[in-house]
Each structure stands twice: as structure tokens, then as C-alpha cells.
Amino acid sequence: MHNNNTAVAYGQAPSRSRFFIMLLLFVTVVINYLDRSNLAIAAPLLSRDLGIDPVQMGLVLSAFGWTYAAMQIPGGWLVDRVPPRALYALAIGLWSLATLLLGWVGSFVGLFFLRLAVGALEAPSYPINNRVVTTWFPESERASAIGFYTSGQFVGLAFLTPLLIYLQQTFGWQMVFFITGGIGVIWALVWYAVYREPADFRATNDAELALIREGGGLVDLGQRKPRDRRFDWGDLRFVLSKRKLWGLYLGQYALTSTLWFFLTWFPTYLVQYRGLDFIKAGVLGSLPFLAAFCGVICSGLVSDWLVRRGLSLGLARKMPIIGGLLISTSIIGANYVESPGAIIFFLALAFFGNGLASITWSLVSALAPERLLGLTGGVFNFIGNLSAVSVPIVIGLLVQGDDFTPAITYIAAMALLGALCYGVVVGKVERIRE
């Protein structure tokens, strides 16, 4: 309906430059996740060459999560004050430089501090993504845009990991960091050269601006000046005082618990606890990531379709999220089967559900106070990503001897908790007014 009204009002069809912006975000997320996961690929050869023991390797692998979580709130504060064009280019360039340097590092201390740096510098990424999508997309398209760029997480992990493994086998583990870091440095320059706010983007016509504005997109956000550049503790208290937002924060922690199981313990679970050899584990292990990719793509399309069919925004956003989290509880089925195919089926089904639920940023976009969009996103991502620190540790404590079933049960229970948070605690979906 908006399309027709807008076209009539301006005597022109709306341009489609917002979909180009969506593609820019997608490529950025692919690079972002490759730079998170490249160390896991290089770890076996790297630890052998540098004489790093398993305890030290565990610390290096966890280093990203500590600073990534810790810097979410400062990162979100920055997003409300520094335009995305400059802030994202700077962040991508610096984290990619730190990634490049990992290829030259020769000690545990160097690895540890560079991974701390990568985590800290990647922290503003998702609050920036949310800021961009809230500015560029009407509500009826926003979940599809979020689903599309979020799928970049799994594209990098499912499709590009084999390529990095090949490069490592051919040229050495250093090449993994040189390639991923080098691509990121180039992309930082591309982002700065190409990205603009909607009103400043040459290919965007007045009809598209009106379509975004009428559809609830905050198209003029870039024109507003922040009231104060200093950090305001009152703002933080405000976004920590709302029950609706706590539903999002705790729900995100529960949702990302499944993700961090797959990013940390999953290969070990297949090889050490279910007896698969490395080759079979590598082949079968890509299937849950492909399932998650399908889930993410479905979630945004289904949610926006429901909005266009006239369902309330809250119902259209919550149905894929709650449904996906309930599907994720199926991971518990892996405790009751023995064949590799059946084990992978339950894991892939659970990760598909996790992907289906992954449009949670669309609720941040719809609920956060306009002036505090970045800060709300930062708190949301901070609490959500505490799972990056806690889940690997909790699983390690729950695994007794050769029994992994308590850990799988824990992941299923977290998914159920997430469904309850989004279903009961969030309540009606409407923007919080200050």
C-alpha cells in the first residue's frame, strides 16, 4: 500500500537503494564472523608451532568474548553519537589490522592481547547494523533485512571455512589471518567510500525516502544532533529499568547459548563424545550451520510477510522467535540416539530453530527509545554475549567423564527459558517513550 501511495505522491516509483545497503551489511557480517572464527581454524597447527598448551589455547579462544561483551555498552553509546559511515569504517579497519597482526605473532601473550583487541573493536558492529537498518528500512521489510545480513554469520562459517582450511594446508596457518585481515582492511575503505545516510545517498529518490518514513523507518535519524557527547548514567539506568527490555536481554542470552555451543564445544562433542572421525565430523558438522542459514533466511521473510498480511508487529516478530526457540529445545533428542545421522538430525533441527529465532534485533529496533537506539542495542548485545563467556565454562563443568547429556540438556533448557522471556516478559511490542 505504501508503495502505491508514495509513487502517486511523487509521480515516481520508489528507488531500491535500501537493498544495496542490506548487501553492504551482509558482506560486513561475513567478514565479521570469519574474523571471530579464524582462530578456531588455525588453532591445531598454530598451537603446535608456537608450543601453546590446551589451557593457554582455551584462554586465547575465550579472549574475544571477554572484550566483545565488555565493550558493548561503550560501543552502543558511540553508535548514538558517531555516524555509521565513519564509525564502521574505523572499527572494520582496526579489527582487521589486529587480525592481520595475528599472522606475525609468535607467543601466547601476543595472541591473547590481539584477540582481546579484535573482540573490543568488533563490539559496535551489531548496534551499528541495527542503527543502519532502523534508518533505512520500513517496519514491513526490516525483519527480512535483519535476517538477510544475519545469515552472513552462517555463510562465513558453513561455506568459507573449507576454503580457509585449504589455504592453511597449502600456505600455513599464518595465511588464514593474512587473508581475512587483508579483506577486512580493503572492505573498511569500501564502506567509507560507499555508505551514506538515506537522504544523502545519490541513488535514493524522494519516493523511497517517503516509503521508509511512512513505514516507520527513522529516516531522519542522521540529521539529529546528540544532546550531549558525554556518557549519561541516567540513560543507562533508563534502558536497564524497563521490563520489556529485560525480556529482550535475557531472551538474547538464552538464544545465543545455543550459538556458542556450536561455536565452541560442537566439534569436540562429535569427535570425543560421539566417536566420529575428523573427516566425517567435518562433513556432517557443516549441516547444522546450513540448517541455521536456512532458518535465518526464513525468519525475516516469514515475519515481514505476516506484517504485510495485517498481523500486529508484535505477533509477526514474536512468532518466528518463540517458535524457533521451542524448535531449538529439540537438541535434547541427541541424548537418546546413537547413529551419526540421527545425532546430526537433532543438532541441525535445533540450529535451524536458533536461526529462525535470530531476528531478535527487529524487536530492539521496534522497542528501543529513538534517542537511545545504540545504547539499548549495546546493553542487549552485552547481556546476550555473556553466553560467549559462560556457556563454554558451564558445559565444561557439566560434562562428567564421557557423559555429555547434562550439557545438551542445559542447552535445551536455555532455549525454553528464551521462549518464555520473549513470550511472557516482553509483552506488547511498542516503542518505549522517554
N, C-alpha and C positions, 0 to 999 in steps of 0.2 A: 504493500500500500504506500509506504514512504517513497519508494522508487517513483511511482506514477505521479504522486503529488509534487515531488521535488522536480521531476523532469518538466511538468507543466509550468511550475512556478518560474523556472529559469529558462524555459524553452530549449532545454538540452538534456541529454541523458547523463546521469552521474558518471564521472570518471571512476576508474577502479584501481587507483594508485594504492589504496589501503592494502590490497592483496600483494603488491610488491613489497610493502613494509613487512607484511606477515612472512614473506620469503626471507627477508633480511634477518628477522628474528630466528627463523628456523635454522639457518646456516650458523648463526651465532651460538645457538643451543647445541648443535652438533659439535662445534669446536670446544665449547664449554665442557661438555661431558667427556670428550676424548682427553682433555687435559686433566680431568678428575681420575679417569680410569687407566691412563697410560702407565702409571707406576705399577699397577697390578700386573700388567702385561710384561713389563721389564723385570719385575721383582725376582723371579727364579735365577736368571743369568746375572743380574746386577748384584744380588746378594752373594753369589759365588765369587764373582770377580773382585768385589770390594771387601770380602770377608765379613759380611754382616750377618749376625746370628738371628734366629727367629724372633727373639724378644725385641731386638732392635728394629727388625723389619716390621713388627706389629706396631711399634711406636711411630715409625715413618709413615705407615699406611693410615694411622689414625690422625696424624698431624693436620691433614687437610680439614677434617671435621671440626677440630677444636677452634681454629681461627675462623672457619667459614660460619659456624654458629655464632661465635662471639662478636663478629663484625656485622651481623645482620641489622641490628638496631642503628648503629652509626651509619651503615650503608643506606638504610631506608631514610634516615634524616637527610643524607646527602641528595638522595633522589628527589626530595621535595624542594631542593634549593639549586641544584646544578642541572641544566638542560641535558636530556639524554644524548644528544649528539656528541657533546664534549665528554660527559662522564663515562659513557660506554666505551668510546674510543680509547680513553685513558686507561680504563680498567682492563679492557681486552689486551691492549698493548703491553701493560705492565705484567699481567699474569702470564702472558705468552713469553715475555722476556725471561721471567723466572723459570718457566718450563724449559726454554732453550738452555739455560744455565745448568739444568739438571743433567744434560748430556756431557758436561765437562766436570761434574763434581766427582770427588774421589774419596769421600769419607761419610760416615754416618751423620756427623754433625752438619755437614753441608747439605746432605739430602733432607734432613729433618727441618732445617731452617728454611730451605727453599720451598718445601711442601707447606710449611706454615704460611709462607708468603703467598703461594698460589691460592690457598684457602681464603686468606684475608682479602685478596684482590678480586676473587670471584664473588665475594659476598653480595655486592649490589646487583648482580645480574638479574635475578628473578624479580626483585622490586622494580628494576628498570623495565623489564619485559612487560610487567603489569601496568606500569605508568604509560608505556607506549601504546599498548592495546586498548586501554581505557580512553586514551586521547583519539585513537584512530578508528575505533570500531563502534557501531551502534550495538545496543544490547542484543539484538536479534542475530548478530553474527559473531559476538565476542567469544562465546564458548568454542566455536569452530576454529577461530584464530588461535585461542589458547591451546586447544587440542592439537592443532597442526604444529605449532612451534614446540610444544612439549614432546611430541613424537620424535623430535630430533635427539632426545636423550637416548632412545632405544635404537634409532638408526645408527648412531655412532657406535653403540655397544654391540649390536647384532651384526651389522654389515661391514663396518670398517675395522673391527678388531682383528679379523683374519688377515687383512692387508698389513696391519702393523706387525703382526706376528711374523708374516713373510719377510718384511723389511728387517726385522730384528734378526731372523735366522740368516739373512743374506749379508747384512752390513753391521750387525752388532746392536746391543741394546741402546747404545747412545743415539742411534738413528731414530728411534721411537720419539725421543724428546726433541731432536733437531727438526723432524718433520712437523710434529704437532705444534711446537712452539713457533716455527717459521711461518706456518699457515696463519696462525693467530696474529702475528705481527703485521702481516700483509692485510688481514681482514680488518684490523683496527683502523688502518688508513682508508680502506674502502668504506667502512661505516661512517667515518668523519666526512668523507667526500660526498657521500650519497644521502645520508639521513637528514630529514628536516621535519619540523612540526607541520601538521596538516595545512595550515594557512600559508606556510612558506614553501610548500612543495610545488614545483612548477607544473607537474602533471595533474594536480588536483584542481578540478573546476568547482565553481560555486555550488553546483547541484550536489556534488559529492559531500562538500562541507555541510550543506543543509541536511542531507540524508543522515550523516553521522550525528549532527547536533540534535535533530528531531528524534533520532532513535536512542538518545540518552548518552551518546559519546561526549566526553568532556573536551570538545574540540578546541576550546579557547584556553585550556589549562596552561599552555606555554606562554600566553600573553600576560598571565598574572605574576606579580612580583611577590615573593615571600615576605611576610611581615617582618621577620627578624632572622638573621643568619645564625644566631646563637642557638644552642640546644635548649629547649624549654622542657623542664621536667614535668610541668603541668600537662603538656601534650602527651608525654609518655604515660602519666597517671591516667589520662583520659582514655587512651586506647587499651589500657590494662583494666579499666573499670567496667567494661561493657560485657554483660553475659553472652550476648550474641557472638562477640568476637572471641571469647574464650571457647565457645563451641567450635569455631574455626581453628583456633590454635591447637587445642587438644586433639581435635579430629585429624589435623595435619600430622601431628606427632604419630598418631596411630597408623595413618596411611603410609607414611614414609618408613615405618618399621619394617613393612614387607619389602619395600625397595632396598633398604640397607641389608636385609638378609641376603637378597640376591646379589648385591654389590660386594659382599664380604665373604660370608660362610658358604654360599651355594656350591662353588666348585669343590670345596673341601667335603661338604656333605655328600656329594655324588661319588667322589673318589674314595674317601676314607671310611664313610659310614654306610654306603650302599654298594661298594665294591665295583664301581665302573672303572675301566681303564681310562687313561688320559684322552685317548683319541675318541672313544665313544662318548666320554663326558663332554668333550669339546663340541662334538656334533650335536648331541642331544641337548647340551646346555644352551645352545643358541635358540632353541624352540620357545622357551618361556619368554625370552626377550622379543621374539617375533610376535608372540601372543599379546604381550604388553603393548607393542606398537599398534597392533590391530585395535586393541581396547581403547587406546588414546584417540585414534582417528575416529572411531565410532562415537565416543563420548561427546565430543564437540558437535558433530553433525546431528546426533540424536537430540541433544539438549536444545540447539538452536531451532531444529525442526519443531520441537514441542512449543517453543516460544512463538514461532510463526503460526502454529495451529491454534493459538489463543490460550494456552495454559499460562498460569501465573509464572512470573520469573522464578520465584522460589521453588515451585514444584518442578519446573523444567530443568533447573540446575541441580536440585537435590536428588531427583530420581536416578540419574546415572551414578552420582556419587555414593548414595546409600546402597543402591543395587550392586554397584561394583564392590563395595566393602563387604557386603554379605556374600557375594561370589568368592571373594578372597578367603573367607573362612574355610573354603573347600580344601585349602592346603593341608588341613588335618587328615584328609583321606590318604596322604602319602605315608602316614604312620601304619596303615592297615593293608598295604600291598607290598609285593616283593619284586615283581618284574620291572625292569628298567622302563619299559613303555608305560606301565601304569603309574609309576612314580612320576615320570615326566608329565603325564597327562594331568595329574592333580596340581603339580607345580605350575604348569603352563596355564591351567584354568584359573588358579589363584592370581597369577601375574596378569592375566587378561583382565580380571576383575580390578586389580590395582590400577591398570591403565585406564579402564572405564571410569574409575573414580577420580582420575587425576585432573579434572577441570576445577579443582577447588579454588584456584586463583580467580575464577569467574565470580565466586562469592565474595572474595576480598574486594574485587573490582566493584561489586554491587553494594556492599555494606560499608566500606571504609568512608570516613568523613572526607570530603573533597580535598581540603587543605592538608590532610594527613594521610594521603594515599600511600606515599612512600614509607612513612613511619609504621603504619599499620601492616604493610607488606613485610617490613623488616622484622617486626615482632612475630608475625605469623611464620616467617621462614626461620627465625631464630628458634622458636619453640619446636617447630616441625623438625628441624635438623639436629636437635639434641639427640634424636634417634641415631644419627650417624656416629655419635659417641657411645650412647648407652646400649644399643642393640647388639653390636659385636661383643661387648663385655658380658651382657646378660646371657647371651647364647653360650658363651664360653663357660659361664658359671653353671648353666642348666645342663650342659652335656656331661653326663656321668659315664665314665668308661667308654663303651661303644654304643651307648643309647642316646640317640638324637631326638627321641619322641617328645621329651618335655620342651625342647626348643621349638619344634614345629607347632606344638600346642600353644605355646606362648605367642607365636606369630598370628595364629588363628584367633586367639583371644583379643589381641590388639586390633585386628580388623573389625571384630564385633564391637569393641569399645568405640572405634571410629564411627561406625554406623549409628550408634546411639548418640554420639556427640552431634553429628550433623542432623539427625532426625529429631532429637528432643531439645538440645541446648540452644542451637542456633535460632530456632523459632522462625517468625516471619522474616522474609528477605526484603529489607528496605534500607536505603542509605541512612546511616546514623548522622544526625544533625548535632552540631556543637551548640 
